[in-house]
Amino acid sequence: MTTHEILINAQTGKAALSLADGETRSRALAYMADSLLDNVNAILAANERDMEAARGHITDVMLDRLFLNAQRVADMAEGIRQAAALPDPVGKVLARVERPNGLVIEKVAVPMGVVAIIYESRPNVTSDAAALAVKSGNACILRCGRESWGSCNAIVNALRQGLRKAGLPESAVSLIEDTSHASGTELMTASGLVDLLIPRGGAGLIRACLENATVPCIQTGTGICHIYVDKDADQEKALRIIENAKTQRPSVCNAEEVCLIHQDIAEAFLPALRETLVMKRAAAGLPPVELRLDERAASIIPGTPAGEKDFDTEFLDYILAVAVVPDAQSAIAHIARHSTKHSDAIITENPDTAALFTAQVDSAAVYVNASTRFTDGGVFGLGCEMGISTQKLHARGPMGLEELCSYKYIIHGNGQIR
């Protein structure tokens, strides 16, 4: 089916979901979760074919993003169930006012309509996006990367079985068959057929959407996430947080990419950082982190000299750019120059410095003494997420059900004229 045909068919799903009540939509999600588990063998077989084709062409870290096993499919089903259990966002009265002339004006949450999602190699995005879209009354059009298409297609086929069982049209969840750049461009310019475009991927994808889209577009995904270790930090706590933020899953957008260290503790902290991220991990048979050091850090510990672009790169790998800064204000200024406004953190026991940092760092999620890895819709209590918005208009941070709704004003009168 062509991309245009899928766009046209999605309008049927949009209409059906806009009329379906919350109970019907939640029941559909329950069936979709069941269907994922019923079709786990077909999904895993498709994923193995994708993995085999991708080996040797993408890094091991990116292969991990693509990989599925029975537990990951079960987690996807659980994410759908969690979304089903959340309060229905559609029809919620956000504000109500009665005017002196008797008019009752209500601001009511409504679905966006057709939400298109362009993403790359993470098959679990398929079920997360579909669950959130259906729960919030939206039809969704999914456009995955070439390397994950077989896995995503198997997942969508399973999800559509659940939709049919609930009496909803399968066009409520669609997967684009063409994985060339042409289909992405068609989604970006499908005015009147796509109500919201959400790109989830690297800087190149985000830039292409911002430059070419004629439909409303949310800027998401790219995460050059910083952790600043203040002079008043608990250094053992800082090491635990940094190791988690960098190594727990380096291929995701909320992983740490830059570490900034106050000059007063650099002589003591940098050797401990290298011991934790490089020496101990190598001794344990784990991938060591390559430290890319600015001039001041390189004068204290060995590592790779930082290149011109290292503080502006989302590595998505076992690589960490490290710089020594004079003070907290300098760290804040460094983040302002290099951050993608995703997630940034300070490690400090000084509440005044923490307050300064949280007030001045202009990111969607700002942490005090915690790993940036927590920026996630599930962790934030949203069930799952459509993406992490790094912009300010409409949505910011993890996008859940409420962020997939717009609103309209419904005015009740009794013959009033102006």
C-alpha positions as CSV (number, residue, x, y, z in Angstrom):
1,M,0.0,0.0,0.0
2,T,1.4,3.4,-0.9
3,T,2.0,6.1,1.8
4,H,-0.8,8.2,0.4
5,E,-3.2,5.3,0.5
6,I,-2.2,4.7,4.2
7,L,-2.8,8.4,4.9
8,I,-6.2,8.3,3.4
9,N,-7.2,5.1,5.2
10,A,-6.1,6.6,8.5
11,Q,-8.9,9.1,8.3
12,T,-11.3,6.3,8.9
13,G,-9.4,5.3,12.0
14,K,-9.4,8.9,13.1
15,A,-13.2,9.2,12.8
16,A,-13.9,5.9,14.6
17,L,-11.6,6.8,17.5
18,S,-13.0,10.3,17.9
19,L,-16.4,8.6,18.5
20,A,-15.3,5.7,20.6
21,D,-15.8,6.1,24.4
22,G,-13.0,5.7,26.9
23,E,-14.1,2.2,27.9
24,T,-13.9,1.0,24.3
25,R,-10.5,2.5,23.8
26,S,-9.2,0.9,27.0
27,R,-10.7,-2.4,26.1
28,A,-8.9,-2.2,22.7
29,L,-5.6,-1.7,24.5
30,A,-6.2,-4.8,26.6
31,Y,-6.8,-6.8,23.5
32,M,-3.7,-5.3,21.8
33,A,-1.6,-6.3,24.8
34,D,-3.0,-9.9,24.7
35,S,-2.4,-10.1,21.0
36,L,1.3,-9.1,21.4
37,L,1.8,-12.0,23.7
38,D,-0.2,-14.4,21.5
39,N,2.0,-13.5,18.6
40,V,5.4,-13.4,20.4
41,N,6.9,-16.2,18.3
42,A,6.1,-14.4,15.0
43,I,7.5,-11.1,16.4
44,L,10.7,-12.7,17.7
45,A,11.2,-14.6,14.4
46,A,10.8,-11.3,12.5
47,N,13.2,-9.6,14.9
48,E,15.9,-12.3,14.4
49,R,15.7,-11.7,10.6
50,D,16.2,-8.0,11.2
51,M,19.1,-8.6,13.6
52,E,20.8,-11.0,11.1
53,A,20.5,-8.4,8.4
54,A,21.8,-5.6,10.6
55,R,24.8,-7.4,12.1
56,G,28.0,-5.9,10.7
57,H,26.2,-2.8,9.5
58,I,25.4,-1.1,12.8
59,T,27.2,-1.0,16.2
60,D,26.6,-3.4,19.0
61,V,25.0,-0.6,21.0
62,M,22.5,0.0,18.2
63,L,21.9,-3.7,17.8
64,D,20.8,-3.7,21.4
65,R,18.2,-1.1,20.5
66,L,16.9,-3.4,17.8
67,F,16.9,-6.6,19.7
68,L,13.8,-8.2,21.1
69,N,13.3,-11.2,23.4
70,A,10.3,-12.7,25.1
71,Q,10.8,-10.4,28.2
72,R,11.0,-7.3,26.1
73,V,7.8,-8.2,24.3
74,A,6.2,-8.9,27.7
75,D,7.4,-5.4,28.8
76,M,5.8,-3.9,25.7
77,A,2.5,-5.6,26.6
78,E,2.7,-4.4,30.2
79,G,3.3,-0.8,28.9
80,I,0.1,-1.0,26.9
81,R,-1.8,-2.3,30.0
82,Q,-0.4,0.6,32.1
83,A,-1.6,3.1,29.5
84,A,-5.0,1.4,29.5
85,A,-5.3,1.9,33.2
86,L,-4.6,5.6,33.1
87,P,-7.5,8.2,33.3
88,D,-9.1,9.0,30.0
89,P,-7.8,12.3,28.8
90,V,-10.4,12.9,26.2
91,G,-13.4,15.1,27.1
92,K,-11.7,16.3,30.3
93,V,-13.0,19.8,31.1
94,L,-9.8,21.8,31.6
95,A,-11.5,25.1,32.5
96,R,-15.1,26.3,32.9
97,V,-16.5,29.8,33.3
98,E,-20.0,31.2,33.4
99,R,-20.3,34.7,31.9
100,P,-22.6,37.4,33.2
101,N,-24.8,36.9,30.1
102,G,-25.4,33.3,31.0
103,L,-23.0,31.7,28.5
104,V,-21.2,28.7,29.9
105,I,-17.8,28.3,28.3
106,E,-15.9,25.1,28.7
107,K,-12.3,24.3,27.6
108,V,-12.4,20.6,26.7
109,A,-9.5,18.2,25.8
110,V,-9.9,16.6,22.4
111,P,-7.7,14.2,20.3
112,M,-5.2,15.7,17.8
113,G,-6.5,13.4,15.1
114,V,-3.9,11.6,13.0
115,V,-0.5,11.5,14.7
116,A,2.5,10.4,12.6
117,I,5.6,9.1,14.2
118,I,9.0,8.8,12.4
119,Y,11.4,6.7,14.4
120,E,14.4,4.5,13.8
121,S,15.5,1.2,15.2
122,R,13.6,0.6,18.5
123,P,10.7,-1.8,17.8
124,N,9.2,-1.1,21.3
125,V,8.4,2.5,20.1
126,T,5.8,0.8,17.8
127,S,3.6,-0.5,20.7
128,D,4.2,2.5,22.9
129,A,3.1,5.0,20.2
130,A,0.1,2.9,19.2
131,A,-1.1,2.5,22.8
132,L,-0.8,6.2,23.6
133,A,-2.5,7.2,20.4
134,V,-5.4,4.9,20.7
135,K,-5.9,5.7,24.4
136,S,-6.0,9.4,23.6
137,G,-8.4,8.9,20.7
138,N,-5.9,9.4,17.9
139,A,-5.1,7.3,14.9
140,C,-1.4,6.8,14.4
141,I,0.8,6.3,11.4
142,L,4.2,4.7,12.2
143,R,7.2,5.1,10.0
144,C,10.2,3.0,11.3
145,G,13.7,2.6,10.0
146,R,14.6,0.1,7.4
147,E,16.6,-2.1,9.8
148,S,13.6,-2.7,12.1
149,W,10.7,-2.9,9.6
150,G,10.1,-6.6,9.8
151,S,9.9,-6.5,13.6
152,C,7.6,-3.4,13.6
153,N,5.4,-5.0,10.9
154,A,4.9,-8.1,13.0
155,I,4.1,-5.9,16.0
156,V,1.6,-3.8,14.1
157,N,-0.1,-7.0,12.7
158,A,-0.6,-8.2,16.3
159,L,-1.9,-4.8,17.5
160,R,-4.4,-4.7,14.6
161,Q,-5.8,-8.0,15.7
162,G,-6.6,-6.4,19.1
163,L,-8.2,-3.4,17.4
164,R,-10.5,-5.7,15.3
165,K,-11.5,-7.7,18.4
166,A,-12.6,-4.4,20.0
167,G,-14.6,-3.4,17.0
168,L,-12.3,-0.6,15.9
169,P,-10.9,-0.2,12.4
170,E,-7.3,-1.6,11.9
171,S,-6.5,1.7,10.1
172,A,-6.3,3.3,13.5
173,V,-2.7,1.9,13.7
174,S,-0.8,1.8,10.4
175,L,2.8,1.2,9.4
176,I,4.3,2.8,6.4
177,E,5.6,0.2,4.0
178,D,8.1,2.4,2.2
179,T,11.2,3.0,4.3
180,S,12.9,5.4,1.8
181,H,13.4,9.1,2.5
182,A,10.5,9.8,0.1
183,S,7.9,8.4,2.6
184,G,9.3,10.5,5.4
185,T,9.1,13.6,3.3
186,E,5.5,12.7,2.3
187,L,4.5,12.5,6.0
188,M,6.2,15.8,6.7
189,T,4.2,17.5,4.0
190,A,0.9,15.7,4.3
191,S,-1.1,18.9,5.2
192,G,-4.7,18.0,5.9
193,L,-3.9,14.4,6.5
194,V,-1.5,14.5,9.4
195,D,-2.5,16.6,12.4
196,L,0.8,16.1,14.4
197,L,4.2,14.8,13.4
198,I,6.6,13.4,16.0
199,P,10.1,12.5,14.9
200,R,12.0,10.3,17.3
201,G,15.7,9.9,16.3
202,G,19.0,11.5,15.8
203,A,19.9,15.1,15.0
204,G,19.6,14.5,11.3
205,L,16.1,13.3,11.4
206,I,15.0,16.1,13.7
207,R,16.6,18.7,11.5
208,A,15.0,17.3,8.3
209,C,11.6,17.5,9.9
210,L,12.1,21.0,11.2
211,E,13.3,22.2,7.8
212,N,10.8,20.4,5.6
213,A,7.6,19.8,7.6
214,T,4.5,21.7,6.6
215,V,2.4,19.9,9.3
216,P,2.7,20.7,13.0
217,C,5.9,19.1,14.3
218,I,7.2,18.3,17.8
219,Q,11.0,18.5,18.3
220,T,12.0,15.5,20.2
221,G,14.8,13.0,21.0
222,T,18.3,14.3,20.6
223,G,19.9,14.3,24.1
224,I,23.3,15.8,24.8
225,C,22.7,15.3,28.5
226,H,25.1,16.8,31.1
227,I,26.0,16.0,34.6
228,Y,27.8,18.7,36.6
229,V,29.7,17.5,39.7
230,D,29.9,20.5,42.0
231,K,32.6,21.2,44.6
232,D,30.1,20.4,47.3
233,A,29.1,17.0,45.8
234,D,29.1,13.7,47.6
235,Q,31.7,12.2,45.3
236,E,30.7,8.5,45.9
237,K,27.2,9.4,45.1
238,A,28.4,11.3,42.0
239,L,30.3,8.2,40.7
240,R,27.3,5.9,41.1
241,I,25.0,8.4,39.3
242,I,27.5,9.0,36.4
243,E,28.1,5.3,35.9
244,N,24.4,4.6,35.7
245,A,23.7,7.6,33.4
246,K,26.5,6.7,31.0
247,T,26.6,2.9,31.0
248,Q,23.2,1.5,32.0
249,R,22.0,1.9,28.4
250,P,24.2,4.3,26.4
251,S,22.1,4.1,23.2
252,V,19.2,6.1,24.5
253,C,18.5,9.8,24.4
254,N,18.6,10.3,28.2
255,A,22.0,8.8,28.7
256,E,24.8,11.1,29.8
257,E,27.1,12.4,27.1
258,V,29.0,15.2,29.0
259,C,30.5,15.4,32.5
260,L,31.5,18.7,33.9
261,I,33.6,18.9,37.1
262,H,34.3,21.8,39.4
263,Q,38.0,22.7,39.4
264,D,38.3,22.5,43.2
265,I,37.6,18.7,43.2
266,A,39.0,17.7,39.8
267,E,42.4,16.5,41.1
268,A,40.6,14.0,43.4
269,F,37.5,13.2,41.4
270,L,38.9,12.6,37.9
271,P,41.1,9.6,38.9
272,A,38.2,8.1,40.7
273,L,36.0,8.7,37.6
274,R,38.5,6.9,35.4
275,E,38.9,4.1,37.8
276,T,35.1,3.6,37.9
277,L,34.3,4.0,34.2
278,V,37.5,2.6,32.6
279,M,39.6,0.4,34.8
280,K,36.9,-1.4,36.9
281,R,34.7,-2.0,33.9
282,A,37.5,-3.4,31.8
283,A,38.6,-5.7,34.7
284,A,35.0,-6.9,35.0
285,G,34.8,-7.7,31.2
286,L,32.4,-4.8,30.6
287,P,32.9,-2.2,27.8
288,P,35.1,0.6,29.2
289,V,34.1,4.2,28.6
290,E,36.3,6.2,26.4
291,L,36.9,9.5,28.1
292,R,37.3,12.5,25.8
293,L,39.1,15.1,27.9
294,D,39.4,18.9,27.6
295,E,42.8,20.4,28.2
296,R,42.4,20.8,32.0
297,A,41.0,17.2,32.5
298,A,43.8,15.8,30.3
299,S,46.4,17.3,32.5
300,I,45.1,15.2,35.4
301,I,44.2,11.8,33.9
302,P,45.0,10.0,30.6
303,G,42.4,9.7,28.0
304,T,41.5,10.9,24.4
305,P,41.9,14.6,23.8
306,A,38.5,16.1,23.2
307,G,37.8,17.2,19.6
308,E,36.1,20.3,18.4
309,K,32.7,18.6,18.2
310,D,32.8,16.3,21.2
311,F,30.8,18.5,23.4
312,D,28.1,18.8,20.7
313,T,27.8,15.1,19.9
314,E,25.2,12.6,21.0
315,F,27.5,9.6,21.1
316,L,24.9,6.9,22.0
317,D,27.9,4.8,22.9
318,Y,30.5,4.2,25.6
319,I,32.0,7.6,25.2
320,L,31.9,10.5,27.6
321,A,33.1,14.1,27.0
322,V,34.7,15.5,30.2
323,A,35.5,19.1,31.1
324,V,36.8,21.0,34.2
325,V,34.9,24.2,34.9
326,P,35.7,27.0,37.4
327,D,32.4,27.1,39.1
328,A,28.7,26.3,38.9
329,Q,27.9,29.4,36.9
330,S,30.5,28.3,34.3
331,A,28.9,24.9,34.2
332,I,25.5,26.5,33.6
333,A,27.0,28.6,30.8
334,H,28.6,25.5,29.2
335,I,25.3,23.7,29.3
336,A,23.5,26.7,27.7
337,R,26.0,26.6,24.8
338,H,26.0,22.8,24.2
339,S,22.8,21.2,25.6
340,T,19.9,20.1,23.5
341,K,17.5,21.0,26.3
342,H,16.7,17.4,27.1
343,S,18.0,16.3,30.5
344,D,20.8,17.9,32.6
345,A,21.8,17.2,36.2
346,I,23.8,18.6,39.1
347,I,25.4,16.6,41.9
348,T,25.7,18.8,45.0
349,E,24.9,18.8,48.7
350,N,24.6,22.6,48.6
351,P,20.9,23.6,48.3
352,D,21.7,27.1,47.2
353,T,23.8,25.8,44.3
354,A,21.1,23.3,43.4
355,A,18.5,26.1,43.3
356,L,20.7,28.2,41.1
357,F,21.2,25.3,38.7
358,T,17.5,24.3,38.5
359,A,16.5,27.9,38.0
360,Q,19.0,28.7,35.2
361,V,19.3,25.4,33.2
362,D,16.7,25.6,30.5
363,S,16.1,22.0,29.8
364,A,12.9,19.8,29.8
365,A,14.2,17.8,32.8
366,V,16.6,19.2,35.4
367,Y,17.9,16.8,38.1
368,V,19.5,17.3,41.5
369,N,21.4,14.2,42.7
370,A,19.8,11.7,40.3
371,S,20.6,10.0,37.0
372,T,19.4,11.5,33.8
373,R,18.2,8.0,32.8
374,F,14.9,8.7,34.6
375,T,13.6,11.0,31.9
376,D,11.0,8.5,30.6
377,G,7.2,8.4,30.4
378,G,6.9,5.2,32.3
379,V,9.1,6.4,35.1
380,F,7.2,9.7,35.2
381,G,3.9,7.9,35.7
382,L,2.6,8.5,32.1
383,G,2.4,4.7,31.3
384,C,4.7,5.0,28.3
385,E,5.7,7.9,26.1
386,M,5.4,9.1,22.6
387,G,8.8,10.8,22.8
388,I,10.7,13.4,24.8
389,S,9.9,16.9,23.6
390,T,12.8,19.3,23.9
391,Q,10.8,22.4,22.8
392,K,8.6,24.6,24.8
393,L,5.4,25.1,22.8
394,H,2.6,22.6,23.3
395,A,4.6,19.9,25.0
396,R,7.8,19.6,27.0
397,G,9.6,16.5,28.4
398,P,8.0,13.0,28.2
399,M,4.9,13.2,26.0
400,G,2.0,11.1,27.5
401,L,-1.7,11.1,27.0
402,E,-2.4,14.7,27.8
403,E,0.3,15.9,25.4
404,L,-1.5,14.0,22.6
405,C,-4.6,16.1,23.1
406,S,-5.4,19.6,22.0
407,Y,-8.5,21.4,23.3
408,K,-11.5,23.3,22.0
409,Y,-14.0,25.6,23.6
410,I,-17.6,24.4,23.8
411,I,-20.0,27.2,24.6
412,H,-23.5,26.5,25.9
413,G,-26.1,29.2,25.5
414,N,-29.8,29.9,25.7
415,G,-30.5,32.2,22.9
416,Q,-27.9,34.8,23.7
417,I,-26.9,37.3,20.9
418,R,-24.2,39.8,20.8
